[in-house]
Amino acid sequence: MIGFASPWWLTLQVIPLLLVFWVWTRRSGHIALPLDHGDHQHTAFWPVVLKIAESLPAVLLSVVLFILAVPQQMGVPNEVRSVTNIQFCVDVSLSMNDDFGDKSRYEHAMSEINKFVEYRTGDAFGLSFFGNVVIHWVPLTTDPSALKCSTPFMNPKRPNHPRWLHGTKVGNALLACRDVLKSRAEGDRLIVLISDGVSSDLQEGRAEEVAALLRDENITVIDVHVAAEEVPPEIGTIAMLTGGEVFNPSDPETLERVFERIDELMKVEIERTVGQPMDYFGPFCIAGLSLLGVYLVSLMGLRYTPW
């Protein structure tokens, strides 16, 4: 279906209509030749051809008016992937340097994060490291390479690992990630917490308070506890109250399956958007150029000549 962005130009279509009406109704085209005793037969063919040629400028004007009215048609509706905003909150305390299969807990966790962002193309990812304080290392971005480059910098194996990252304050880290995610106006909000210890700031009902603050911003927490010990109940409470889950992988293979499970939990939603109006000049330009070409050819002979 075709519409027009400036339809008021179409009101001028009366002008070419009047011109065509005048060409076909006027009394003209009769030429008297000074021939004695001439016998001239009347034919209807050439007068019709000549009137068609004379009508071409008016028809061309009509096409120009259609172009000035800016013809448009609706574009094809698009399917847009709904973005999930995922903030990875990774513990970098010294205990994350403990063995977890052939590598440390930290190294295996970062390896699975890098794999995860590859097959979640289209989502926005952020990365925060925490100990006693929180460092927002990678802002929310759809470029997974930003996370891949960050793995070596906060490895607890580094000899100059900052002393203020030796502790484990999960509550403080979750609230810091909440501040990052609540700035995102669109999409789901998810924190993937990766830790291996007991938090020192979720005691005496603090876990319920943190969960309430996260729930107010529609943030879900999924906890991945990379340690042989059981998940601290305070962290389990936060995950449960925010609608998330808790995982306690005991080896690298289980950790890999955990991230596959997280991917299944976060269903990709496709939003179908309404097509946008698009300019539709093509057919009118072709018609106009064709009419102009025919009219120029007609000027070479299809006209009345009184001599």
N, C-alpha and C positions, 0 to 999 in steps of 0.2 A: 504494500500500500504506500502511495506517494503522498507526502504532505509538502507544505511550503513554509519556509521561515519568514518570508515577507510577502504574505498573500495579497496585500493591497495592490501590488503591481498587476495582479490579474484583472483588476477592475478596468485597466486600460486595454484589455483585449477587445473592447468594443470598437477601438480604432481600426485594427486590421479587418475586423468583420465588416465595417462600413466600407472600407476600401475595396474589399472583394465584392461586396454587393454593388458598388458603383461601377466596377469594371464589367460585371456581367449584365448590368441592366442599362447602361448608357447606349445611346444610338450612335454608333461610329463604325468605322471600318469600311464604309462604302466609298470606293474611289472610282470616279468617272474618267475613263481614258478617252482621249480625242481620236477615236478611230471611226472613220466613216463606214457605215454598213457593217459594223462589227457585230458578231453574234457571240455574246458572252453568256456562259451558263453559270448559274448561281450554285455554289457548293457550301455546305455547312462545315466541312472538315477544317479548313484553314482558319476560319474565324474562331472556332473552339480552341484550336492549338494556340492561336495568338492571345486569346483571353487567359488561357492557362499561364502562358509566359508572363503576361502582365500582372497576374495575381501573385506571382512568386515573391516580389518584394513585401507584399502585405503578409504573406504566410511567414516569410523570414522575420518580419517584425514581431509576429506572434510568438515565434520560438525565442526571440531575444527577451520578450517580456516574461516568458516562463523561466528563463535563466536568471533574470533579475529578481524573480520571486524566490530564488534559492530552493530548488526542489530537494527534498530529503526523503529518505526511507529509513525505517527502523533497522538497526544492525542486529546481527544474530545474538541472542542472549548468551552471556558468558557464564562459565562455571568456575567459581572462585573457591579456592581451598581456604577453609577457615583456619586461622592461625592459632596455634597453642603456644603460649608463652611459658617456657620452661626454664627455671632458674636452678642450676646445679649448685648445691651447697656442700662443699667438700671439706671434711675434717683433715687438717694437716698437722695435728699434734704428733708428738714423737712416737706414740703407739701405732700410728699408721705406717710406720717403717717396719713393723713386724712382718715376718714371713707369711705369705698367703699363696701357697703353691710354689712356683718357681720364681716369683717376684714378690715385692712387698704389697701390702694392702692398698697403699696409695697408687702404685704403678698399675695394678690390675684394675682398680676403679677408674682411673683416667683412661686406660685403654678401652674399657667398655663404653665409657662416655663418648669417646671419639668414634667408635663404631655406631653408637646409637644415633648420633646427630647426622650420620651419613644417610641412614634409611628413614629419617624423619625430615626429609627435604621439604622446605616450605614453612616449618615452624621457626619461632624465634627462640634463641638460646642465650642464656647468660651464665656466668661462672663466678662464684664467690668462694674464697677460701676462708677458713676460720680456725681459730684456736681460742685464745682469750679475747681476741679482737677479730674483726671481719674486714677482709679486703675484697672489694668488688673488682675482680680482675678483668673480666670481659663483660661489657654491657650487652643488653639483649640485642641480638643480631641474627640475621638469617644466613650469615656467612660462617659455615662450620670450621673453616680454616683458622679462624681466630682462636677457637678452643684448642685445636691441635697444637698450636705453637706455644701454649701455656704450660704444658705438662712438666717440663724440666725445672721451671723456675721456683715452684713451691714444694718440690720434693723434700720430705723430711730428712732424706739422706745427705742433703747438702750440708757441708761443715759449718756454714755461716747461717744456718736456719735460725730465724729470729726467736729470741727467748719468749717474746710475748705471743707466740703461736704455739707454745708447748701445752697449754691447757685445752679444755673442751667445754665451751659455753654454747650449747645448742640453742637455748632460748634466745640469747642475744643474736645469734646468727640467723635464726628464723625471722625475727623481727626486722633485721636489716634487709633480708631478702624480700620481706613484705613491703618495705618502703620502695624497693625497686619495681616490684610487680604491680603495685597499685597505680603506678603512673601510666600503665598500659590501658588505654580506653577500650580496646577491642580484643576479642579472643579469650580462651580459657587461661587460667593461671595455675601453675603447678610448681611446687618446690620438690626437687628430688634430693633428699638429704642422705649423704653418705658419711657414715661415722662408725666408730668402733668402741666408743667408751660411754661412760655414765656422765651425764651433764651435771655441772655444779651449780646451775642457775634455774633448775626446774623443780626445786623442792617446795614443800609446803603450799601446794595448790597453784604454784606458778604455771604449771603445765596447762591447766584449764584456762588460765587468763590468756596465755599465749595463743591457745587454740581458738578462743573466742575472737581475738583480734584478727587472726588469719581468716576465720570463717566470715567475719564482717566484710572482708574484701574478696570473698569468693575464691579463696586460695586453698588448694588441696595439697596436702603433704604426703609424700611417699617416702618411707624410710628404708634405706638399704643398710643393714647393720653387718659390716664385714668383720665379724669376730666370732670365735667359737662360743663366747658367752651369750646368754639370752639377752634379748632386746630390753633395755631399761623400760620399766612400765610407764614412766612419764612420757617418753617419746612415743610409745604405743598409744597412749591416751590422745596425744596431739594428732596422730595419724587418723585414729578412729573418729574423733570429733570433727575433723575437716573433710571426712569422706574419702580418705586415702587408705593405703595398705602398708603393712610392714613385712619386710623380707629379711631373712637371716641366712644368707648363703654361707656354706661352710668351705667351699673350694672355688677355684676360678671357673670351672664348668658350670656350677650352679649359679654363679654370679652372671654368667653370660645368659643363662635362661631367665634370670630375674629381669634383665633389661628387655628381653624379648617379651616377657609378660607385661612389663610396663608399656611397651609399644601397643600391645593388644588392648590394654585398659584405656588408652587414649585414642579413641576412634577418630579417624580423619573425617571431618564433616565438609561436604561440598555445598556451597551456596550458589544458587542459580540467580544471576542478576539480570535485570531487564536490559534489553538491548538499547543502545543509545542512538539518537538520530544521526544519520550520516548523509553528507552531501551526495546528491545523485545527479550530477551534471552530465555524465557520459552520454546517455541517449540523446539529450537535447543538443549537445554540442555536435554530435555526429549528424543529427537531422539538420541543424543549422548550416554546417559546412557543406552538406550534400545539396541543400537548396541553393546556397550561394553559388556552388559550382554549376548547377543546372542553369541558373539565371544568367551567369556569365556566358555560358555557351549560347543561350537563347539570344543574347545581344548581338551575336554574329550574323543574325539573319531573321529571327522571328520577331519582327516588328512591322508596323504599318509604314510604308514609304509612299508619299503622295507624288512621286515623280518617277 
